[in-house]
Amino acid sequence: MPETPQVGFVCVQNAGRSQMSAAFATAQLAAADATDALEVVTGGTHPADAVHPEVVTVMAEVGIDLGDRVPRRIDDAELNACAVVVTMGCSTLELDADVAVRDWALDDPHGQDLQAVRAIRDEIRERVAALLDELLVDLRA
């Protein structure tokens, strides 16, 4: 296990939901002055070439720039190093290790109108906040 506990956000393409989740987690950890308490990782099982444009647009609306993010592949070894792995409802992950996996079953924002993507973004922000509250309490206990 890495020295700093990790939380992983994973979907197939790593171009929408997992990117939003990781960005919110990173921002929320920074705001809580807790970046040393938990590391955020993200990736996909079959990464896309770029983050979906509608995701970049709605995240920019809340002050988070995903324009330079590049979807990346994540492997089982990296996932197995996580304290918690969150899948977005689309992943077919099969982990060999004893890792806590939570599936958020979120709609895919790709190709949806901005109003729908905003709703997905807002739900992700709330879920990330609740998850981090839980994990940080556990880590500090």
Secondary structure, DSSP 4 states (H G I P E B T S, - for coil): --SS-EEEEEESSSSSHHHHHHHHHHHHHHHTT-TTT-EEEEEESS--SS--HHHHHHHHTTT---TT----B--HHHHHT-SEEEE-S-------S--EEEE--PPP-TT--HHHHHHHHHHHHHHHHHHHHHHHHHHH-
